[in-house]
Amino acid sequence: MRTMLAALLGIALVAAAAPAFAHVVEVTTAVSLADVDDQETLTAAIHAAVNEAIEGTVAFKPTLVALTRANVIGERLYVRLLMADAEGEEMLRDLVTDGPSAGPDDDAAPTQRTKSQGPI
């Protein structure tokens, strides 16, 4: 009887918990640099590539679009974008404030250390 009661309680807890539907996507797109003559042309090409990535890649309306990395390889500019909806944006904000600090392999900026934390 106890086992059945515990199982029913576990099922009730699982059924009552609603998952968060947060969407977070990282997309890489590229821009050809062969036709870029000035800053305005480059900016317009990047905007067009970002809009194309939003329309053709994700099935949600992003509220956050962040450039996370840009590399030039040959005649192409490769741009990495982080896209999130409102719930995903809130989740990322919580991860930044509550999450662990960046490790040596992360792309995040280094954190400052105080004297009380000791040598690096």
C-alpha positions as CSV (number, residue, x, y, z in Angstrom):
1,M,0.0,0.0,0.0
2,R,2.8,2.4,0.8
3,T,4.5,1.7,-2.5
4,M,1.3,2.4,-4.4
5,L,0.8,5.6,-2.4
6,A,4.3,6.8,-3.1
7,A,4.0,6.0,-6.8
8,L,0.7,7.9,-7.1
9,L,2.3,10.9,-5.2
10,G,5.3,10.8,-7.6
11,I,3.0,10.6,-10.7
12,A,0.9,13.5,-9.3
13,L,4.0,15.6,-8.8
14,V,5.3,14.9,-12.3
15,A,2.0,15.6,-13.9
16,A,1.6,18.9,-12.0
17,A,5.0,20.2,-13.0
18,A,4.8,22.2,-16.2
19,P,8.0,22.4,-18.3
20,A,9.4,25.8,-19.4
21,F,9.1,26.2,-23.1
22,A,12.2,28.3,-23.7
23,H,13.8,28.6,-27.1
24,V,17.5,29.3,-27.4
25,V,19.4,28.7,-30.6
26,E,22.9,29.4,-31.8
27,V,23.2,29.9,-35.6
28,T,26.2,30.4,-37.8
29,T,25.8,32.4,-41.1
30,A,28.2,33.8,-43.6
31,V,28.6,37.0,-45.5
32,S,30.7,37.3,-48.7
33,L,33.3,40.0,-48.4
34,A,34.0,40.1,-52.2
35,D,31.4,42.7,-52.9
36,V,32.0,44.8,-49.8
37,D,33.5,48.2,-50.5
38,D,32.8,50.2,-47.3
39,Q,31.3,50.1,-43.8
40,E,27.8,50.8,-45.0
41,T,27.8,47.9,-47.4
42,L,29.2,45.5,-44.8
43,T,26.6,46.6,-42.3
44,A,23.8,46.1,-44.8
45,A,25.1,42.6,-45.7
46,I,25.3,41.6,-42.1
47,H,21.8,42.9,-41.4
48,A,20.5,40.9,-44.4
49,A,22.3,37.7,-43.3
50,V,20.9,38.1,-39.7
51,N,17.3,38.6,-41.1
52,E,17.7,35.6,-43.4
53,A,18.9,33.5,-40.5
54,I,16.0,34.6,-38.4
55,E,13.4,33.9,-41.1
56,G,14.9,30.7,-42.4
57,T,16.3,29.0,-39.3
58,V,14.1,29.5,-36.3
59,A,10.4,28.8,-35.9
60,F,9.9,31.4,-33.1
61,K,10.0,35.2,-32.9
62,P,13.4,36.0,-31.1
63,T,13.4,38.8,-28.6
64,L,17.2,38.5,-28.2
65,V,19.7,38.3,-31.1
66,A,23.3,38.6,-29.9
67,L,26.5,38.3,-32.0
68,T,28.7,35.8,-30.1
69,R,31.6,35.5,-32.6
70,A,32.8,36.7,-36.0
71,N,35.7,35.2,-38.0
72,V,37.0,36.1,-41.4
73,I,38.2,33.1,-43.4
74,G,39.3,33.9,-46.9
75,E,36.6,36.1,-48.6
76,R,33.9,35.2,-46.1
77,L,32.8,36.6,-42.8
78,Y,31.4,33.9,-40.6
79,V,29.0,35.3,-37.9
80,R,27.7,33.3,-34.9
81,L,24.4,34.5,-33.5
82,L,22.6,33.6,-30.3
83,M,18.8,33.8,-30.6
84,A,16.3,33.4,-27.8
85,D,12.6,34.1,-27.2
86,A,11.4,35.9,-24.1
87,E,11.5,32.8,-21.9
88,G,14.9,31.8,-23.3
89,E,16.2,35.3,-22.7
90,E,15.0,35.1,-19.0
91,M,16.7,31.7,-18.7
92,L,20.0,33.1,-20.1
93,R,19.8,36.0,-17.7
94,D,19.3,33.6,-14.8
95,L,22.3,31.5,-16.0
96,V,24.5,34.5,-16.1
97,T,23.6,35.7,-12.6
98,D,23.4,32.2,-11.0
99,G,25.7,30.1,-13.1
100,P,29.3,29.1,-12.6
101,S,32.1,31.4,-13.7
102,A,33.6,31.0,-17.1
103,G,36.4,28.5,-17.5
104,P,39.7,29.0,-19.4
105,D,38.1,27.4,-22.6
106,D,35.0,29.7,-22.6
107,D,34.6,32.7,-24.8
108,A,33.5,34.9,-21.9
109,A,35.6,37.8,-20.7
110,P,37.9,37.0,-17.8
111,T,36.7,37.9,-14.3
112,Q,38.5,40.2,-12.0
113,R,40.0,38.8,-8.8
114,T,40.4,40.6,-5.5
115,K,43.3,40.2,-3.0
116,S,41.1,38.1,-0.8
117,Q,40.7,35.5,-3.5
118,G,44.5,34.8,-3.6
119,P,46.9,34.5,-6.6
120,I,45.7,33.4,-10.0
